[in-house]
Amino acid sequence: MSGAGSMFVGAVLIIPAASAALLAALPDDRTTARLNSLASFLTLVAASALFAVRPLPGHYLIVDDLNVVFIVLSTFVGFTTSLFSGSYIAHELETGRLTPPYLRFYHAMYQTLMFGMNLALLSNNIGLMWVAIELSTLTTVLMVGIYRTPAALEAAWKYFLLGSVGIALALFGTILVYLAGHSVVGEGLDAMAWNVLVRRSPELDPALLNLAFLFLLLGYGTKVGLVPLHAWLPDAHAEGPTPISAVLSGLLLNVALFAVLRFKSVLSANPGAFAPGPLMVTLGLLSVIFASFMLYRRHDIKRMFGYSSIEHMGIVTFAFGMGGPLANFAGLLHMTLHSLTKSAIFFCVGHIAQAKGTQHMPDIRGLTVSHPVLGWGLVLGVAAIAGLPPMGIFMTEFLIVTTTFARHPLLAVALGVGLLAGFGALLLRLNGLAFGDPQGSSARTKASFMPVYAHFGLVLAAGVWLPPALTEWFQHVAGLLR
């Protein structure tokens, strides 16, 4: 890799890595929060430049039309979440839930997490991607347990155990892919490079690829939160700091799904291998139906939206499993809009929990009266994530259901049942949370509302009008997915 493109790629990786080291040494809250936001902004600028300047692929890093979508989305949500973190974490410090040493730790780990995710998305080496995703997992495990309460430590431990099982399965699948590549291209880094593996895929041993994809789908599917591999996700959302819930739902799940899509491209290019789509459709549909009905039984507001993330990652996985230009287009756009919407919802939920002093939904009532901006923000977020028009998620769900109905009507019916069940559960919960006589504390928080309404504005704009250039770009990327 050389030239201006490699400079921007280096900036996307070096800025968060260097900032993490610097943040670990700075004790002051305002300094660390501002540096965290500044580093995230500079990383976003460098990532956005990759749309215009593309370096040639190397043995370790690559920028192509697929991963540039993920990397820009990741750095944008990372930046807005860092803005939200400033006010959220300051409140946690004031109330004594966090102490200055943990504050330093939080901001340093935040940039470490951004580095790990960026590295995974830019990797051209399947081994390096595995290491980067493992780094991201271990970082979020530490951040989930940062409050050091019994429930937080239990959630972190569960995440660590299940994540370790998943990453071990993914490692075994990665080794099998390397063995398949090694027999064709020989020893060395070429046998682990995405661009080489996709190009030489028809020559690879289909039996090895089949077995590898089963392990990879189960391994990285654990990170995506697909049922039945999801058990860590609701606990991690409920017990960790809310900004980490936003990053988990909005970014880290996408990174794991991105790894699955990379391997799916290798498998799909081999005529002797089985079609990976039906497996992804099955896990995706199971996730949608299971999570939708589980929404009715939740009493913790963050845990409920954790199950909503399982539902929507199931929708995206289902769409990519169906395949084809239209389903892939809808899957990509749905993934993008879910990241923006769900992170904004967690921004609202975090400040609501701080204002009310609880995450227990029966103790939270009348938010539109007691905290109008937060309350109506939650209303807007639930309307968006439930798929009500004119929000963008309505359009993507409509595309996915209609595309499925044209090809497999029974699958479309099952998917529609899951979507309607989730829709009903969210509106049922919203009615009690947002409306009626206020209940619980009326304390105020120093909330940062700019990230909330920036995200919701983009989701609304996508539902009303997508710029032709953006539509063409997503169609182009969807066409590249096999």
N, C-alpha and C positions, 0 to 999 in steps of 0.2 A: 504494500500500500504506500502511495506516495502522493505529494502535492497537497493542495488546499483541503481536499477531502479527508486525507489522513489526519490533518491538523484538527479538523472538526471532530472526527471520530475520537482522537486522543483527548480532546477537551471534554467530550461526553463522559469519558471514563476517569480522566485525571481530576477534574473539578470535584466530583463527589468524594473520590478517594482522599485527595489532599484536604478537603474541607472536614472530612470525618476525623482525620488526625488533628487538625487545628481545633475543632470543636471539643475534642476530648480534653484539651488543655485550658480551655477558657471557662472560668467559673461564673461569669456574670450572666444573668438571665437575658437581659436586653441584647447584650452582645451576641450570645449564642443564637437566640431566636432570629435576629436580623441577619447574621451570617448564614444561618440555615436557609433562609428565604433567598438571600443574594446568590448563594451557591446553586440553589434550585433554578433560579431565573437564568443564570448564565449557562447552566446545562441545557435548559430549554432552548435558548438562543442557538447554541451549538448544534443541537439536534435538529432544529428547524432548517438550518443551513444545509443539511444533508439532502433536502428535497432538490436543491439546485446543484450541489457538488457531490459527485459520487466517486470515491476512490476505487481502484481496482481491488478485487478480493485477494486476500492473503491467506496463508495457512491457518491463521487464528481468527481473523476478523473479516466481516463482510457487510456491505450495505447494499441491499437490493430493494425492489419495489414492495416486497412484503414486509420486511422488518422495519422499514422507515416509518410505516404507518403506526406500528406498535411503539416504536421508540419516541416518536413525537407525542403520541397520546400519553405514554408513561411519564415523560418529562413535564408535560403540561399539568397533569393531575398531581404529579409530585410537587410542582411549584405552588399550585393553589392550596394543596394540603399543608405545605409549609407555612403559608400565610395564616391558615386556620390554626395551625399548631401554636403560633405565637400567643394568641389570646387564650387558647384552651389550656396550654401548659402553664401559663402565668397564673391562671385561676387555681390550678392544681397545687402550685407552689404556695399561693396565699392561704389556701385551706389546709395545708399540711399533708396532703395526700402524697406529694413528692417533696423530696429535700434537694438542695442544690447539687449534691454529687449525682443523684439520679437524673437531675435535669440535664447535666452535662452529658451523662451517659445516653439519655434519650436522643438528644440532637446529634451526637456522634453516630449512634446506631442508625438514625434516620438516613444520614448520608451514606453510610455503609450499605444499607438496604437499597438505596437508589443505585449505587455502584454495582451491586450484585445483579439487579434486574437489568440495568443497561448492558452489562457484560453478557448476560444470557441472551439478550435480544440481538446483540451484534456478533455473537460467536459464529464463526464458520467451522468450528471444530466441535464435534459432538461430545468429546470429553470435557472441553472447556465449558460448554454449556451446562453439563451436569455439575461441574464444580461451582459455577455461578449460581445455579438454582439452589444448590445445597447451602451456599453462603447466605443467600436470601432467606432460606428457611431457618437456619440457625439464628440469624439476626432477628427475625420476627418472633421466634421462640423466646429470646431474651426480652424482647419488648413487651410481649403479652404478659410476662410475669413480673413486670416492673413495679407493680404496686405491692408485691410481696404479701398479699393476703392469701389465706388458704385456698380460696376459690381461684385466684389468679395463678398460683403455683400449680394447682391441679390442672388448669386449662393449658398452661405452658408444657407441663409434663405429658399430657395427652397428645398435644400437638407434636412434641418431640418424638414420642414413641411411634405414632402413626406416620409422621413425616419421615422418620428413619426407615420404616418398612417400605414406604413408597419410594424413597430415594434409592434404597437397596435394589428394589425391583427394576427401577429405571437404569441403575448402573449395570445390572445383568443384561438388560436389553441393549444398552449401549455397547457392551462388549461383544454381543452377538452381531450387531451391525458392523462393528469393526472387523470381526472375523470374516463376515461376508465380503466386505470391501477388500480386506487383505488378500483374499484368494484371487482377486481380479487385478487390483492395481499394485499389489506388492506391499512390502513393509513401508512404514513412514507415515507422514502426516496426511498424505493424499487419501489414505484409507479412512480418515476421520473427517474429511472436509465435505460440507454440504454440497457445494457446487460440483464436486467430483462424483459424489455418491449418486446424486440425481442424474447426472449425465451418463454414468455407467450402470445405472440401476438395472436395465434389461439383462446385463451380464451377471448380476449377482445371484447367489443361490436363493431361490424363492422359499425353500423350507426354513433356512436361517432367518430370512426377513419376516416370515409369518410368525415364528416363535418370538423373535425380537419385538415385534409390534405388540404382541399380547402383553409382554412384560412392561413395555414402555407405556402402553395405554393404562395399565393398572398403576404403574409407578407414578407417572406424571398426572394421571387422573386423580390420584389421591391429593395432589397439590391443587388441582382444579376444584376439588370438593364434590366430585361426582358420586352419586349414590351407587353402591353402598360404602364408598370410601370417604365419606363426608364427616365422620363423627367429631373430628377435631374442630371443624370450622365454626359451628354456633358458639362453642365455649370460648374460642379465641376471640371472636367478635364481642362477646358479652363481657369478658373480664379484662381485656387489654385496653390501653388508652384509645379513645375514639379516633384520633388521627390514624392510628395503625389499623383500625377497622376499615377506615376509608381506603387506605393503601392496599390492604388485603383484598377487599372486594373490587376496588377499581383498577388495580394493577397486577398484583402478584398472581391472581388466578388467571389473568390473561397471559402472563409470561409462561406459566405451565401449559396452557392450551396452545400457545405458540410452538412449544417444543413438540407437542403431539402433531401439529400441522406439518412441521418440518419432516418428521418421520413418515407421516401419511403420504407426503409427496414422493418420498423415496419408494415406499411400498407400491403406490399407485402406478409408478412408471415401470414396474416389473410385470410383464404379462403373465408370468407363472404364479405370482403371489395372489392370495385371496384379496377380495375387495374389503378395505378397512371400514367403508361407510356403514354397513349394517351394525357393526360393533359400536360405533360412535352413536348411531341413531338409538340403539337399545339403551345404552347408558344415559344418553341425553334425555330420552323420554321418561325413563325411570326416575331420573332426578327431578324433572318437572312435576310429575304426578305426586311423588312422595313429598317433596318440599312444599308444594301447594297446599296439601292437606295438613301438613305439620304446622303451617302458619296459624291454624285455628287454635292450637293448643299452647301457644307461646304467651307468657306473661311478662317477660323481660323484653323491652323494646329493642335493644341491640341484638339480642338473640333472634328475635323475629325477623329483623332485616338480614341477619346472617342466613336464615333459611331462604329468604327472598333471593339472596345471591346464588345459593345452590340452584334455585329454580331457573334463574336467568342464565347461568353458565350451562345448565342443561339445555336451554333453548338454543344457545349458540352452538354447543356441541352437536345437537340434533341437526341444525342447519348445515354445518360443515359435513356431517355424516351423509346427509341427503346429496350434497354436492351439486354441481352444475352452476353455471354463471349466476342465475338469479338467486338460488339458495345461498351461495357463497357471498354474494353481494349483501343480501339481507343479514347473514351471519356477521360479516365484518361491521356493518353499520350498527347492528344491534349490540355487538360487543362494545363499540365506541360509545354509544349512547348510554348503555348500562353503566359503563365506567364513570361517565360524567354525572349521571343521575344518582347512582348509589353513593358516590363519594359526597355529593351535595346533601343527600339525606342524612348521612352520618355527621356532616357538619352541623346540621340542625339538631339531630338527636344528641350530640355531645353537649351542646350548650343547654338543651332542654334538661338533660340529666343533671347538669351542674346547677341550673336554676331551681329545679324541683328537689334536688338532693336525693333522687332515686331513679332507677331504671325500671321499676315495677309499674307496669301500665295501669293496673287498677288504682294506683295512687296519683295518676296524672290525668287531669281533666281540664277542659275549657282553655286550652292553650291559646286559641285565637282571641280570648278575652284577657287572660293574664299576661301573655307574652305575644302580642299580635304579629310581630315580624317573624318570630320563630314558628308560631302556630301556623300562619299562612304559608310559610316556607315549607313546613311539613306537609300541608295540604297539597301544595303544588308538586312536591316530590312524590307523594303517594299516587297522585293522579298520573304523573309521568311514568312511574315504575309499574303501575297497574295496567298501563297501555291505553289510557283514555286519550281520544283525539282532543286537540290537534298535536299533542306531544309526539316526538319522533318515534318513540317505541311502539306506538300504535301502528305506524306505517310498517316497521320491520316485522312485527308479529303478524300483521295481515299478509305481508309478502311470504313469510315462512309457511303459514297455514295454507294459503291458496296454492303455493307451489307444491306443497305436500299433497294437497287434495287432488291435484291434477295427475299425480303419479301414484299415490298410495292413499286412497280415501279413508281406509280404516285407521291408518296412522294419523291422518289429519284429525279425525274424530277424537282419538285418544289425546292428542296434543291439545285440541280445543277444550276438552274436559279439564285438563290440568290447568290451562290458562284461566278458564272461567272460575275454577276453584280458588286459585291464587288471587284473582281479581276480587272475589267476594270476601275473602279473609282480610285483605288489606283495607277494603272500604269499611268492613265491620269494625276493625280496630281503630281506623281513623275517626269514625264518628264519636267514639268515646274520648279519644285523646284530644281532639281539636275543638269540639263543640260542647255546649252545655255550661253548667255552673262551674267556675274554676274550683279546683281542689288541689291541695298541696301548697308548697311554698310559692310565694310570689317574688322571690329574690331576683335581682338583676345580675346579669353577667356581662363582661366586656367582650361581647361577641363580634367576630369579624364577618360581616354579611356579604362583602364583595365576592368571595369565592362561591358562596351559595348561589347568588343570583346570576353570576357569570356562567356557571354550569347550567342552571335552568334556562337561561336565555339561549344558550347554544342548542339545548335539547328541543326547545320550542321552535327555534328557527329551523332546525332540521325537519320538524314535522310540517312546517308551513311551506318552506322553500329551500331546496338544496341548490347551491350554485352549480351550474352545468359543469364547470371545471372539476369541482369536488365529486360530482356524480360520475363523471368520466374516469376520474382517478380510482374510485372504489370499484367501478366496473372492470377497469384494467387489472387491478390487484385480484379481484374475484376470478377473473379469467386465468390467472397464473396458478391458482390453487387446483391441484389435481383431485 
